[in-house]
Every structure is written in C-alpha cells, then in structure tokens.
C-alpha cells in the first residue's frame, strides 16, 4: 500500500470513534455523527479496493514482463 494511502487510512480509522465520542470531554455523544461514521467506512472501503486493484495491475505487468523474457 502506498504511504499516502496508509496515512489517509489511519485518519479514516481514527474518524470512526470520533463520530461516537466527543474528543473534548471524552463522553459519548447523544447524537452520533452518522455522516462521519459512514464516510469513514466508505473511505476505508475505497482505499482497500483501490490498493488491491493497483497491486493486481502491478503483478500482472511483472508477470507479463517475466513471461516475455523466455
């Protein structure tokens, strides 16, 4: 996984508890920030899917290069 995607992924993971807990007081929110929660989940899914797609394309290119040497 690319280092920039990893940093964004960490922010997404940290955003999930923030949607349920108020960072200034440490107490649970009466109304959780559902938008932040679902945006974090969607962002994590997009990053994982994009990363696996990118790695698969790189692996296909390296396999094609290896086969062309023979």
C-alpha positions as CSV (number, residue, x, y, z in Angstrom):
1,X,0.0,0.0,0.0
2,X,1.2,3.5,-0.9
3,X,2.4,5.5,2.1
4,X,-0.1,8.3,1.3
5,X,-3.0,5.9,1.2
6,X,-1.8,4.5,4.5
7,X,-1.9,7.9,6.2
8,X,-5.4,8.6,4.9
9,X,-6.5,5.1,6.0
10,X,-5.3,5.9,9.5
11,X,-7.3,9.1,9.6
12,X,-10.3,7.2,8.5
13,X,-9.9,4.7,11.2
14,X,-9.5,7.4,13.8
15,X,-12.6,9.2,12.5
16,X,-14.9,6.2,13.4
17,X,-14.5,6.6,17.2
18,X,-14.6,10.4,17.0
19,X,-18.1,10.0,15.4
20,X,-19.3,8.4,18.7
21,X,-17.2,10.1,21.4
22,X,-16.8,13.8,21.9
23,X,-13.0,14.4,21.8
24,X,-13.1,17.5,24.2
25,X,-15.0,15.8,27.0
26,X,-14.5,12.1,26.4
27,X,-18.1,11.3,26.8
28,X,-20.4,9.5,24.4
29,X,-22.4,11.8,22.1
30,X,-26.2,11.9,22.4
31,X,-26.5,12.2,18.6
32,X,-23.5,10.4,17.0
33,X,-22.2,11.9,13.8
34,X,-23.5,9.2,11.4
35,X,-22.3,11.1,8.4
36,X,-18.7,10.9,9.6
37,X,-19.1,7.3,10.5
38,X,-20.4,6.2,7.1
39,X,-17.9,8.5,5.3
40,X,-15.0,6.8,7.2
41,X,-16.3,3.3,6.4
42,X,-16.8,4.2,2.7
43,X,-13.3,5.8,2.6
44,X,-11.7,2.7,4.1
45,X,-13.5,0.5,1.5
46,X,-12.4,2.7,-1.4
47,X,-8.8,2.8,-0.2
48,X,-8.7,-1.0,0.2
49,X,-10.3,-1.7,-3.2
50,X,-8.0,0.8,-5.0
51,X,-4.9,-0.6,-3.3
52,X,-5.8,-4.1,-4.2
53,X,-6.6,-3.1,-7.8
54,X,-3.3,-1.2,-8.1
55,X,-1.3,-4.2,-6.7
56,X,-3.1,-6.6,-9.1
57,X,-2.2,-4.4,-12.1
58,X,1.5,-4.3,-11.0
59,X,1.6,-8.0,-10.5
60,X,0.1,-8.6,-14.0
61,X,2.7,-6.3,-15.5
62,X,5.5,-8.0,-13.7
63,X,4.2,-11.4,-14.8
64,X,3.9,-10.3,-18.4
65,X,7.5,-8.9,-18.3
66,X,8.7,-12.2,-16.8
67,X,7.0,-14.3,-19.5
68,X,8.3,-12.1,-22.3
69,X,11.9,-12.8,-21.3
70,X,11.6,-16.6,-22.1
